[in-house]
Amino acid sequence: MRPAEWTEYELIDTSDGEKLERWGEEFFIRPDPQVIWSTRRGPEWSRAHAHYHRSSSGGGKWEFLQKITSPSTISRKGLKFKIEPTGFKHMGLFPEQAVNWDLFSRLIQGAGRPVRVLNLFAYTGGATLACAAAGAEVCHVDASKGMVAWARENAALSGLSDKPVRWIVDDCEKFVARELRRGRCYDAVIMDPPSYGRGPNGEIWKLEDKIYPLLTLCAQVLSEQPLFFALNSYTTGLSPSVMRYLLGVTVGERFSEVTADEIGLPVTKTGLVLPCGSTALAVKE
């Protein structure tokens, strides 16, 4: 388990399928399927500014209990991110991924050479910004035009607008196939695929069906001196061991080591760590 460390974000408590979080100076209650325990809730839960309620018919909506600043921003290690409650319960950032941003930064800074990174399903750009700030040239790809615009806004907030980042709105699989035809290659690949989703033209993405072919495709865009390959997953059925095996049989021979582990966030009230997904990583020593 590798927990991320924050000062402007805090996971305060968890109970009955929900988590209480602090984003900057404001508090939010959001659902989390991993929270299957029913521990006693303290008075801190009453401080929530907003509460996301799931609907029995699917989806859900926010109940705003106090006035909030929307959008607001939070910072970490020189990077700044816009935070805003969305209709899908998300806030525009997955704070547990910060542990991976730190790792990517160390690998890029320690490479001693120019590094080109391909970030697929790149969302609002946490990994993109970390890699760009570390000195890499980054290609940021996401099927959502709104998420790519949000990522560019985060880059501007972080003072990284002048960094060499290509902002691409496209289906990730189709984009990688075109990069192959163009003869472009990358020293590092980051993949943060959803469990289920749709592309810009209605293409259906289901992780269990798509991940192996996409990994096989992405293996072909690696440069002759690959630095790392990272695969993230939030699907409970895709264990770290399965993810490690997937990288091992697709890109493992290009790297010296393939590992996988859960990532999570420390819970202030209990001192325990809430699992938030897994990361498999192939690295070249």
C-alpha positions as a printed Julia matrix, in Angstrom:
285×3 Matrix{Float64}:
   0.0     0.0     0.0
   1.41    3.38   -1.04
  -0.48    6.33    0.48
  -0.24    9.81   -1.02
   0.63   12.75    1.22
  -1.21   16.08    1.08
  -1.63   19.24    3.13
  -4.5    20.93    1.26
  -6.5    17.71    0.89
  -7.47   15.43    3.77
  -9.5    12.23    4.05
 -10.98   12.78    7.5
 -13.2     9.75    8.09
 -15.1     6.91    6.4
 -18.33    5.12    7.33
 -21.44    3.51    5.79
 -20.32    3.7     2.18
 -19.19    7.32    2.38
 -16.08    9.39    3.03
 -15.68   12.82    4.59
 -12.99   14.89    2.87
 -11.46   18.32    3.19
 -10.6    20.06   -0.05
  -8.8    23.25    0.9
 -10.99   24.84    3.55
 -14.25   23.1     2.59
 -15.69   19.69    3.5
 -17.49   17.21    1.26
 -19.2    13.85    1.75
 -18.95   11.5    -1.19
 -19.86    7.82   -1.71
 -17.15    5.17   -1.84
 -17.98    1.49   -2.52
 -14.88    0.35   -0.62
 -16.3     1.65    2.67
 -18.27   -1.4     3.8
 -17.97   -0.7     7.56
 -20.38    1.17    9.82
 -18.19    2.95   12.35
 -19.56    5.73   14.53
 -19.62    9.15   12.91
 -18.27   12.02   14.96
 -19.38   15.66   14.98
 -16.9    16.5    12.2
 -19.39   15.05    9.68
 -21.76   17.93   10.43
 -19.18   20.37    9.02
 -19.85   19.23    5.44
 -20.48   21.95    2.9
 -21.93   19.49    0.37
 -23.11   15.87    0.27
 -23.35   13.73   -2.87
 -26.32   11.33   -2.77
 -26.5     8.36   -5.1
 -29.8     7.7    -6.85
 -31.42    4.25   -6.86
 -31.94    4.67  -10.61
 -28.26    5.46  -11.21
 -26.14    8.57  -10.95
 -26.88   11.01   -8.17
 -26.82   14.68   -7.21
 -25.2    17.1    -4.8
 -26.97   18.53   -1.77
 -25.33   21.82   -0.86
 -25.49   22.41    2.89
 -23.37   25.56    3.04
 -22.17   28.1     0.5
 -19.05   26.86   -1.26
 -16.37   28.46   -3.39
 -16.79   26.9    -6.81
 -14.46   26.5    -8.47
 -11.71   26.63   -5.88
  -8.06   25.54   -6.05
  -5.69   23.35   -4.07
  -1.92   23.07   -4.39
   0.74   20.41   -3.94
   4.49   20.69   -4.49
   4.18   23.67   -6.82
   1.26   22.27   -8.81
  -2.14   23.93   -8.59
  -5.5    22.36   -9.44
  -9.0    23.65  -10.0
 -11.5    21.83   -7.77
 -15.22   21.75   -8.5
 -18.05   19.31   -7.65
 -19.18   17.54  -10.83
 -22.38   15.68  -11.65
 -20.5    12.39  -11.44
 -19.51   12.92   -7.76
 -15.9    13.71   -8.72
 -14.07   16.9    -7.76
 -11.75   17.1   -10.76
  -8.81   15.37   -9.13
  -7.86   11.93   -7.79
  -5.62   12.86   -4.84
  -4.39    9.29   -4.29
  -2.55    9.53   -7.62
  -0.12   12.07   -6.15
   2.1     9.22   -4.98
   2.52    8.25   -8.63
   3.19   11.85   -9.68
   6.12   11.89   -7.26
   7.45    8.63   -8.67
   7.18    9.79  -12.28
   8.97   13.02  -11.39
  11.87   11.16   -9.77
  12.26    8.83  -12.74
  12.22   11.69  -15.26
  14.64   13.86  -13.29
  16.97   10.91  -12.75
  17.03    9.88  -16.41
  19.7    12.41  -17.37
  18.25   12.75  -20.88
  15.2    14.17  -22.65
  12.06   12.16  -21.9
   8.87   11.98  -23.96
   5.74   10.88  -22.06
   2.42    9.65  -23.45
  -0.39   10.13  -20.92
  -3.57    8.29  -21.95
  -6.99    8.81  -20.33
  -5.23   11.82  -18.86
  -8.3    13.45  -17.23
  -7.51   16.87  -15.69
  -3.76   16.46  -16.01
  -2.27   15.62  -12.6
   0.33   13.27  -14.08
   0.81   15.51  -17.13
   1.69   18.5   -14.96
   4.01   16.49  -12.72
   5.9    15.12  -15.72
   6.07   18.51  -17.46
   7.32   20.19  -14.29
  10.01   17.51  -14.03
  11.26   18.42  -17.5
   9.52   15.94  -19.79
   7.79   16.57  -23.1
   4.23   15.28  -22.67
   1.41   14.2   -24.96
  -1.86   14.46  -23.0
  -4.77   12.46  -24.49
  -8.38   12.24  -23.3
 -11.66   11.66  -25.11
 -13.41   14.45  -23.18
 -12.98   17.95  -24.58
 -14.06   19.38  -21.23
 -11.45   17.41  -19.28
  -8.66   18.48  -21.64
  -9.75   22.1   -21.24
  -9.71   21.62  -17.46
  -6.2    20.16  -17.68
  -4.98   23.15  -19.68
  -6.48   25.43  -17.06
  -4.57   23.51  -14.37
  -1.38   23.94  -16.38
  -1.96   27.7   -16.49
  -2.68   27.8   -12.75
   0.59   25.93  -12.15
   2.64   28.25  -14.37
   3.3    25.48  -16.89
   1.55   26.85  -19.99
   4.89   27.29  -21.75
   5.97   23.68  -21.24
   6.07   21.29  -24.23
   2.66   19.61  -23.83
   0.45   18.44  -26.7
  -3.23   18.6   -25.68
  -5.2    15.98  -27.64
  -8.95   15.28  -27.59
  -9.31   11.81  -29.07
 -10.1     8.17  -28.5
  -6.91    6.82  -26.91
  -6.73    3.58  -28.88
  -7.23    5.31  -32.22
  -4.68    7.97  -31.32
  -2.0     5.41  -30.43
  -2.65    3.58  -33.71
  -2.12    6.83  -35.62
   1.07    7.58  -33.69
   2.39    4.19  -34.77
   1.66    4.98  -38.4
   3.42    8.34  -37.97
   6.45    6.6   -36.5
   6.29    8.52  -33.2
   7.61    6.87  -30.06
   7.67    7.62  -26.34
  10.07    6.9   -23.49
   7.25    6.55  -20.96
   3.57    5.67  -21.09
   0.97    6.37  -18.39
  -2.48    4.79  -18.64
  -5.36    5.62  -16.31
  -8.29    3.92  -18.05
 -11.86    3.98  -16.72
 -13.75    0.81  -15.91
 -16.38    1.85  -18.43
 -16.74    4.81  -20.72
 -17.53    6.21  -24.14
 -15.3     7.88  -26.69
 -16.03   11.2   -28.46
 -18.04    9.38  -31.16
 -19.9     7.03  -28.82
 -17.29    4.28  -28.8
 -17.86    1.94  -25.85
 -14.9     1.26  -23.55
 -15.04   -1.72  -21.17
 -11.78   -2.26  -19.32
 -11.76   -6.04  -19.17
 -12.31   -6.29  -22.93
 -10.05   -3.47  -24.06
  -7.05   -3.34  -21.76
  -4.95   -6.2   -23.17
  -5.24   -5.12  -26.84
  -4.46   -1.53  -25.86
  -1.41   -2.55  -23.84
  -0.2    -4.61  -26.8
  -0.65   -1.59  -29.05
   1.08    0.78  -26.64
   4.06   -1.55  -26.34
   4.81   -0.68  -29.96
   5.13    3.06  -29.34
   7.87    2.66  -26.74
  11.23    4.09  -27.73
  14.44    2.1   -27.91
  15.3     3.36  -24.42
  12.04    3.16  -22.47
  12.03    4.68  -19.0
   8.76    3.47  -17.48
   5.26    2.21  -18.2
   2.47    2.79  -15.65
  -1.02    1.27  -15.59
  -3.63    2.5   -13.09
  -6.93    0.82  -12.29
  -9.94    1.57  -10.11
 -11.71   -1.69  -11.04
 -11.98   -3.97   -8.02
 -11.91   -7.04  -10.26
  -8.51   -6.09  -11.67
  -6.14   -6.97   -8.81
  -2.53   -5.74   -8.58
  -1.38   -9.27   -9.42
  -3.47   -9.31  -12.6
  -2.18   -5.88  -13.57
   1.4    -6.97  -12.98
   0.84  -10.01  -15.18
  -0.69   -7.84  -17.93
   2.37   -5.58  -17.99
   4.68   -8.58  -17.76
   3.3   -10.25  -20.9
   2.94   -7.05  -22.93
   5.86   -4.74  -22.1
   7.79   -6.61  -19.4
  10.63   -7.77  -21.64
  11.5    -4.13  -22.39
  12.07   -3.33  -18.7
  14.19   -4.63  -15.85
  11.41   -4.77  -13.26
   7.61   -4.97  -13.13
   5.8    -4.33   -9.84
   2.23   -3.68   -8.72
   0.67   -2.38   -5.52
  -2.45   -0.77   -4.1
  -2.47    2.98   -3.65
  -4.55    4.77   -1.05
  -5.16    7.71    1.21
  -4.51    7.9     4.96
  -7.65    8.39    7.05
  -7.05   11.0     9.72
  -9.51    9.64   12.29
  -8.32    6.02   12.3
  -4.71    6.24   11.11
  -5.53    3.51    8.57
  -5.29    3.72    4.78
  -8.32    3.58    2.48
  -7.52    1.64   -0.73
  -8.26    3.78   -3.79
  -7.01    1.65   -6.67
  -3.86   -0.03   -7.9
  -0.82    0.82  -10.01
   1.38   -1.55  -11.98
   4.76   -0.15  -12.99
   7.45   -1.34  -15.35
  10.78    0.48  -14.96
  14.19    0.42  -16.6
  17.09    0.6   -14.17
